[in-house]
């Protein structure tokens, strides 16, 4: 069945039934994206925390990575 055929069949259903189908489809897609952790999937705080933890040692021991932070207190000029 093509996308167009599916859409045509959906149009024949009552609005409430179509809404249920759309909601369950979106829910399934979100679960698949989270499971696959594909690019474009929502980045979760857990993944960000893992990345930050992995780089923590580099940033605490390598002064070249934080050299520009000394400019943080400088005024910003446009």
C-alpha positions in Angstrom: 0.0 0.0 0.0 1.4 3.4 -0.9 1.5 6.5 1.3 -1.2 8.1 -0.9 -3.5 5.0 -0.5 -3.0 5.0 3.3 -3.9 8.7 3.5 -7.0 8.1 1.4 -8.1 5.3 3.6 -7.5 7.4 6.7 -9.7 10.1 5.3 -12.6 7.7 5.4 -12.3 7.2 9.2 -14.0 9.4 11.8 -11.8 12.2 13.1 -11.4 10.6 16.6 -10.3 7.3 15.1 -7.7 9.1 12.8 -6.4 11.0 15.8 -5.9 7.8 17.7 -3.9 6.3 14.8 -1.7 9.4 14.5 -1.0 9.5 18.2 0.0 5.8 18.4 2.1 6.2 15.3 4.0 9.2 16.7 4.4 7.3 20.0 5.9 4.3 18.2 8.2 6.5 16.1 9.5 8.3 19.3 10.3 4.9 20.9 12.1 3.7 17.8 14.2 6.9 17.7 15.1 6.7 21.3 16.0 3.0 21.0 18.1 3.6 17.9 19.6 6.8 19.2 19.8 8.0 15.6 21.1 11.5 14.7 18.1 13.7 14.8 16.7 11.9 17.8 16.1 14.0 20.8 19.3 14.3 22.8 18.6 13.4 26.3 20.2 14.8 29.4 21.7 11.3 30.1 23.6 11.3 26.8 24.9 14.8 27.4 26.0 13.9 30.9 27.9 10.9 29.6 29.6 13.0 27.0 30.6 15.6 29.6 31.8 13.0 32.0 34.0 11.4 29.3 35.6 14.8 28.6 36.0 15.9 32.2 39.5 14.6 32.6 40.7 16.4 29.4 39.2 19.7 30.5 40.7 19.5 34.0 44.2 18.5 32.9 44.7 20.2 29.5 45.0 24.0 29.9 44.9 24.5 26.2 41.2 23.4 26.1 40.2 26.1 28.6 42.6 28.9 27.5 39.8 31.1 26.1 37.8 30.9 29.4 40.1 33.5 30.8 38.3 36.0 28.5 35.0 35.3 30.1 35.2 38.3 32.4 36.2 40.6 29.5 33.4 43.0 28.4 31.8 42.2 25.1 32.0 44.7 22.3 29.9 44.6 19.2 
